[in-house]
C-alpha cells in the first residue's frame, strides 16, 4: 500500500511540552453495598475458576486462511452503496478515500457478535486480514475457551387474548431453541416442588410464567428436579425481561450441562399484561419460535493485537482498544460502529510519514460482555510492559457523535494541550474535556482494566445514551459521524505518540478508590477494587506469597465483591484466613490477627 505523506503544519504555540509532528490528513467529518455474605469453600473455587486466565499463547492461523477470507464485496451478500465521500470539507483529505461507512456495512451485515459465535469468528478473520493489509504486525493472544458456542437466529412470539398480540422478547445466550413454532397454554409458576407435583398434569407441555422477584436460575433448577423426579416437562419459562430488554446468559461449563429448556425474557409491559390476565383466571395461549444455535466446543477466545513500531521510541506504546464482541439482543450495531471507526483510524495511522515516534498498538478484545474479560486478561499477560504504555484510548460505543473524555484534573493540563492541537483539524466540533477529581474503574469499561493497575486510560464518551437491548440496531447509528470519530481517534493517538511529555500516573482514580490505603500500607499490598495491583517487596503480603493480579475472593467465610465488602468483613474481626483467586485457583493464606504484623504495625486500619 502506497503511503501518503502528510503535509507538515506548525503546532499551536499553546502545545508547550507536546511535540506533535504532523497535522495529519484529518478534518471535520445484587448492590455492592450488600453486607458480606457467607460462602462455602467450593463456591470459592468456582469463583476463582470464573477468573481463569491461561498463559499467553499465540494462535497459529492456517496458511489457507487468506484464500478463504471474504473481500469487502463478498462480505456484503446484499451490497449497499457506499458514498464516495463523507460530509465535510477535505483539503487535508485529498487522495484518501474515506471508508468508515464501508467497514460498518460489513460488520453490521454479519449481525451480533457474542463470544463463541460464527459472526465473531468471521469478523475476527476479516479484521485480521484488514489490519495486516494496512501494514500492521498482527497476532492473536488467547483469552480462554468456551465449552459451548452460541449463535442467535430469528425469533418470533405471539399471545392470544383471544386475538393474537405480537410479543417483544429475547432469550438469554445459551438458552435452548424451540422445536419450531411451539404453541401451548401459559400457566402461573407454582411456588414449590410439591405444588409442581400436584399440578403436573396441567403444567405438562406448557409455558410457565414467573411472577416478579422469582429467580429464573433457581426456578430452572426446580423444574429440572421436577423433571428428574416425576417426569414433568415444560416448553420453557417466561419472565420479565425489563425495558430495554437485556439477554444476559452464562456459558455452560460443559456441553452436557447445557440447558434443554427455552427461556423467554419478555418486555416488561407485556409481562405485566400476561400476569394480570392469568391472575384474573383467563386462559392464555403463547407461541414462540426461537432459532438459537448451540455449537459444541471447545471454542477459543482471543484478543487481536496489531502493532506499528515507532521511529524513535519503539519500546514505548500508545494503545487504542475496542471490543470485538457485542451484545446480541439486536444486531450489535453500536459496537460495530465503534469498531469500524477504530479500524479506519488504524488505516490512517499506518500511512503516516514519518512514522510516529512511539509505537502504536491496536487491541481488539473478546469478552467485553463478560465483565471485560479480554482487557483484564491482556493486562494480566502484559504486566511486564505496562510501565511502557504511555496512554490507552478506548472506544466502545459508536452509534452517535463523540463528545469527549472524562478527564482527571491531574492530567488536565496535558490533555488540554493535546485537544488544542487537535481543534484546528476538527472544524466547529472540537473534543470536549470533562474534568473530574478521578475515575472509577468500574464505570470506565475496558479502560478500567488499565486504570486498576495505574496505567493512564480514557474511555471516549458519545452524545446521548448508547442504544441498548432491542434498540441496538443499524437505524440507531449516525452514519455521518463514523468518519469524524475515526479522525478524532487518529489525531489523538498520533498526538500522544509524538508528544515530548507523558501523562501522569498519579491522580487518575477518584479519591474513594484509595480509602484502604492504611490497611494496604500496613500489610504491603495495594488494591484496585479487589485486585492486587502492587506489592511492597519487603511487605507482609509479598513475603506470604501474594502476587500482582491476585483477586481477594473472601476473608474468612465472607465473600468479598468490593472494597466496601472488605471493610464490612474487617469490622467483624476474628478472621484468620484470606482467600485469593489466581489463574483459576482459590488459594488460602493466613490472615494476621491484630498485633501479628511486624512491618508498619503502628499504622491504623
N, C-alpha and C positions, 0 to 999 in steps of 0.2 A: 504494500500500500504506500503510495507516494505521500510523503509528509508535507503539510502546509506550513510555511514559515510565517509566524505571526508578526505583525507589524509592531515594532517597538514603540512604547509610549512612556512618557515620563510619569513616574508615580507621584501622587499628590504630596505636597510638602508636609501634610499632617501625618504621613505614614510613619515618620520617626524611625524606630528600630526595624520596621518591616522593609526588607529589600526585596521588592516584588519585581521580578524580571520582565514580565510581559503583560500587556493589556491584551489578553488572548481574544480570539475571534468570538466574543460573546456580546450579546445585545439584549434588547427587550424581548422579549419573547413571553364460712363461719368466722367474723371480725378478728383482726389481730389483737383487739383489746380483750378477747376472751381469756378467762383465767386459765393458767396452766392446767392441763388435764392429765389424768392417769393414763399410762401407756404400758402395754405388755411388751416384754423383750422381743417377741417375734415380730411385732409391729415395727420395732426399730430397724430390724434387718430389712424389712420391706421398704421402709422409708429410705434407708441407705441405698437399696437396690435401685430406687427411683432416681437417685443422684448419680448412677453409674456413669463413669467416664472412662472409656478404654484408652489405651496408649495411642498416640497419634500414628496414623498409618496413611501412606499414600496409596490410593486405589488405582490399580492398573486399568487402563482403558483399552479395549480390543483394537487391533490395528485396522479392522474393517469398519470402525465406527464412522470415519469420515464419509465413507460412501453411503452410509445408512442415514446420516443426519439430513433432515429436511432443509431445503433452502427457504428463504423468506417467502417465495412464491408458493412453494409446495406446502408450507405450513398452513396457508390460508386455503382451506377447502372451498370456501365461498369468498374469494378475494373482494375486498372493498377498496375503493380508490383512496390513495394516499396523496394529499395535496403536495404540489411541487415545492411549496414554501410555506413556512409558518407565518402568522401575522407579525407585523412589526418591521421596522427598517433594518437593512442588512449591510451597512458599509463595511463592518468588520467580519462579515459572514461570507463575503464574496468567494465563490468557488467551493463552498462546503454545503452540500445539501442537507437540510435538517431531516432527521429520520426517527425522532422520538415517537411520533404517531405510528409509524410502521412497526416499531418494536412493541408498542402497546397492542396493536391489532393482532399480532402473532400471539403474544402471551395471553391476552384476554380471550382469544378464539379457542385456546386449549381449555379454558374454563378454570375452575377452582383447583388449587394445588395442595391439598393436605399432604402431610408427610406420608410416604409409602404409597402414593398414588401413581398411576400411569401418567397423569398430567404432569406431576412433578418430575418424573424421570425424563419425559420428553423435553420439558423446558430446561432441565439441567443440561442435557446433551447439547441443545441448541445454544444455550448461554455459553457453554464451554467453548464450542467452536467459534462463536462470535468473538469472544474475548481473545482467543488465540489469533483470529484473523486481524484484530486491531493491533497486534504486536505484543501482547502481554505473555509472560510466562505463567502457565496455568497448572494447578494441581488440585486434587481432591483430597480432603482430610476426613477421616471417619469421625462421626459423632456418636453413633450407636447403631442398633438394628432393631427392627420390629419383627415380631413373630407373625403378624397378620397385616397385610396391606389393605387399603380401603379406597374405593372409588365410588363417588355418588352419581347415580344416574337420574333419570327423570322420575318424578313422583307426582301423584295426584290424590285428592281425597274429597269426599262428599259426606254430608249429613242430611238425613231425611227428616223434615219437621212438619208435615209429611212431604212437603216439596223439597227437592234437593237444594242444598246450600253448599257452594264450593268452599273448601277449607284451606286455610293458610297454615302450613306447618313445616317442620323439619324433623329430622331424626338425628340422634347422636351418632357421631362417627362410630363405626364398627357395629351398629345395630343391624340385625338381620333384615333381609328383604321379605316381601310378601310373595306368596306363590301366585303371582298375577293379581288382578283386582280381587280383593278379599272383602266381601260384604257380610256383616253379621250384626247381631244386636249389641248395643252398648249397655254395660252393667256397671253400677257403682261398686267400687272395690270394697269387699268385706275387710274388717279390721284385724282378723286373726286367722290362724291356721284352722281352728275349729269351725269358724264361720265359712271358710273356704270349703271345708269338707261338707258342711250342712247344705251349701248352695251349689255343690259341684255340678249338678245336672243342668241348671240354668246358666252356669258360667262356662260350661264346656263349649269351646269354639267361639267365644265372644271376644269383644274388645272391652277391656277392664279400664274404667275411668278413675283416676286417682283424685281424691279430694286435695284441697290446699294443705300444704305443710307435710304431705306424705313424701318420704324419701323414696325416689324411684329405684335407687340401688337396693335399699332394704326390702322394698316390696317385690322387686325382681327375685331376690333370694327366697322370699316367702313363697312365691309362685313356683320356683324350682323345687322347693321342698314338697309342695303340694303335688307336683308332677311325679316326683320320686315315690311319694308315699301312697297316693291313691289315684294316680294317672290323670290328674286334671291338666288339660292342655288348652290354653287360650291363644288367640291370634296375636295378642300383644297388649301393651299398656298405653294409655293416653294420659298425658299430664299437661299442666300449664307450662308453656314454653316462653312466656314473657312477651315483651314488646320493646325493642325488636327481638326477633327470635334468635336464640343462641344455641348452636348444636351441642358443643362440648363433646365428651366421649373419651374414654381411656382405652388405649390399645390393650388387647388381651395379652397375657404373659405367654400363652401357648396357643397353638391352633386349636387344640382340643377344648380350651376353656372359653372359646368364643361363644357369644350368645346365640341362641336359636330363636329368640323371640323379637318381634318388631317393637320398637319403642318410638312412639309418636310424641312430639313436643308441639302442642297446638297453640296458636296465637291466643293471648290471654282473654280477649273479649269473646272469642268463640268457645273457649273452655268455660267461661262464665255461663254462657247460654246453654251449653251442653249440661253442665252440672245443675243449673236451675231446672231444666226440663226433666232430667232424671229424678231429682229430688221431689218434683211435683207429680211423679208417677207416670210420665209419658214414656211410651215405647219408642226408642230411637234406634234407627239403623245407621251404621257407619260403614263407609267403604274406603279403603286405602289401597293404592297400588304403588309400591315402593321398590325401586330398582337399585338397591345397594349391592355392591360387588366386593366380596372379600377375597383376598389373594393369600395363599399360604406362603409364609416367609421361609427363611429369614430374608428381610429386605434391609439393605444397608442405607443408613442416613449419612449424608456427607455435607461438609462445607466446601464451597467452591472458592478457591483463593487464586487471585490473579495479581501479578506483580509487574511493575515497571521500575527498573533500577534508576536511582538518582545519579546525576552527573558529578556532584561534588561530595555529597554526604550519603552514600548509598546505604550505610548501616543505620540511618535514621529513617523513620516511616511516618507518613500521613495515611491514615486508614479511612476508607469510605465503606460503609456497611449497609446492607439491606437484606430483608428476609426473602428467601425463595419460596417458602411455603405460604399458604394463605388460608384464611377462614373459608368455609365451604358451604355456608347456608345459601349463598347465591353463586356468583361466578368469580369471586375474589378480585374484582376489578380494581379496588383501591390499592391493593398491594401490587397488582400488575402494573398500574400506572407509575408507582414509585420505582419499581424495578426497571421499567422502560426508561425513565429519566436517568437513573443511575447508569444503565448501560450506555446511553447516549453520552453521558459525562465521561465515561471511560474512553469512548471513541475519540472525543475531543482531546483529552489529555494525552492520549497516545500519539497525537500528531503534532505536539508542540516541538518547536525547535528554537532555542536549545531545550533539551530535556530538563525538567525541574531539578533543582539541586538535591532535594531529598527524594527517596523512593516513594512510590505510590503503591498502595495495596488495596485492592477491592476485595471484600469478603462478602459472599452471598451465603447466608446462613440457612440451614434447616432448623426446624424446631421452634420457630417464633410462637406458634400456637401451643407449644408445650413448655411454657414458663421460660422462654428464651434459652432453650437447651443448646442451640448451636453456638450462640455467642458465649455462653457460660463455658462450654467445652473448649472453644477457641482460646479463651483466657487461660483455662487450666493447662492447655497444651503448650502455651507460649509464654509461660511465666518468666522464662529466662530472658526474653527480649522486650518485656513490657516497658522497661526504662527507656528503650529506644523509640517508642511510639510518641511522637510529638503532639498528635491530636487525633481524635476519632470523630467523624461526622456520620451520623446515622439518619437514613431517610426510610420511613416505614409506611406512610400513607400518602398517596399521591393523587387523590381524587380532586383536590382543589388547590388553589394557589398557595405557594409557600409564603408565610408572613414573617418568619424569622426564627430566632433562637432565644430560649430562656437562658440567661447568662449570669453566672455568679458574679457578684461585684468584684471579687478578687481578680478576675480576668477581664473585666470590662474595658480597661484602657487598651489592652492589646486587641481585643475583638473590635473595639470602635475604630481603631486604625485600619483593621482589615476591611470592615464594611465601608469606610470612607473611600478606600481604594476601589472597592467593587462598584460603588454607586454610579460613577460615570458610565459604566457599561450596562446599567440596568434601567436607564431611562427614568421615568417618573414613578417607578415602583421599587424603591430600594429595599434592602433587607433591614428589618427592624430587630433591635436587641431589646429583650425584655428583662431588665435587671431583677435579680433575686439575691437573697442572702446566701443561698446554697441550694443544691439539687438533692432530691430524694431519689436514690437509685431505683426504688420500687415503682416510681412514676415515669421513668425515662426509657422504658422498653429495653432494647438491646444495648443502648448506651449505658444503662445501669450496670451491666456486667463488667464494664471497664471502670466506671466510677467507683465500684466497690473495692477495686484494688488500686485506686489512686491515679488512674490514667485520665487525662482531660478528655471528656467525651460529651458531645452535644447532640441532642435529638431535634431535627427540624420540625417546626410547628406549621400547620396549614390553617387556612381560613376555615371557619365553621367547624362542625363536628365530622369526624370520619364516618363514612357510611357503614352501618353495621347490619348484621343479620341479613334478612331478605332484601335489604336496600343496597347491598354492596354489589351493584350492577354496573355495566358499561354506561348506562344512562346517567349515573351519578358522577361520572368523570368529566371534568372540564378539560377538553382536549386542547384548548388554546393555551393551557398552562404547562403542558408537558415539556415543551422545548425551553420555556423560560426557566423551569425548575432545573433542567439539565445545565443551563447557563450558570445558575447560582451555584450548583454543586461543583461545576468545573472551576469557576473562578475562586471559590472559597478554598477548595483543595489545592489549587495551584498557588494561591497566595500563601497558604500555610507551608507548602513545600518549599517555597522560595524565601521565606522570612528569615531575617537575621536573628530575631529573638525567638522565644518559645513560650507557650502557655504555662502559667504557674500550675503546680500540682497542689498548692495549698488553697484552702478556702473553697473547694469545689462542692463539698457536701453541706447540706443545711445543718445548723447548729445541733438540732436534736439527734443527728446521726452520731454524735460523739459523746453522748451522755454516759457511756460506760467507761470513760477514759480512766477514772480512778481504779476501777476493777482491772482494766486491761493493763495499766501500768504496774499494778501490784503483782499480777501473775505473768506478765511478759508476753501477752498476746494482744492483737489489735483486730477488732472485728469490723466488718461492713455488713450490717444486718446481723445474720447469724453465721457468716462465713469468715474464717480466719484469713485476713489479708496481709498480716505481717507478724513476725515473731522476733522478740529480743533474743539475741544469740545466747546471752547468759541468763535468760529468764526461766522461771519455773516451767512454763508450758513447753519451751524448746527442749529443756533437759528431760522432760517426761516423754517426749517423742511426738508432740503435736507437729503438724505440717501445714504450710500455707495451702489454702484451698479446702481444708477440713471444714465441715459444717457441723455446728453444735445441734445435735438432734434431741438430747434430753439431759436434764440434770436430775439425778435420782430417778424417780418414777414420773417426773413431769416432762411432757413433750414440750420442746422449745421450737416455736414457729416464728418468733420475732424477738426484738430486744425487750419489748415490754413483758413478754412471757418469761424471759430470763430474769428480769428484775423481780417479777412476782415470785418465781421459784426460789430465788435467793432470799426473799423476805421470809419464807417459811423456815429456813435454817435447817441444819442437821443433815443435809445431803452429802454423801461421801463418794458418789460415782458420777462422772460425766461421760456421756456417750457421743462420739463423733462419727459422722459419715465420711468415708473416704473411698473413692473408686469402687462403689458398690458394696462396701463392707460397713458394718456397725462395730466400732472399736470402743472399748470401755477403758477409762483411765480413772485412777483415784482422784477425787476432788478434795483438796485440803480443807479441813475444818479451820475455824478461826484460830490464829496463833501458830499454825503449822507451816506457814510460808516464810522463808527467811528473806529473800530479796524484797526490799521496799515494803516490809510488813507494817511499817508505821503509817502507810497511806490508807485513807478511808475507802471503803467500798463505794 
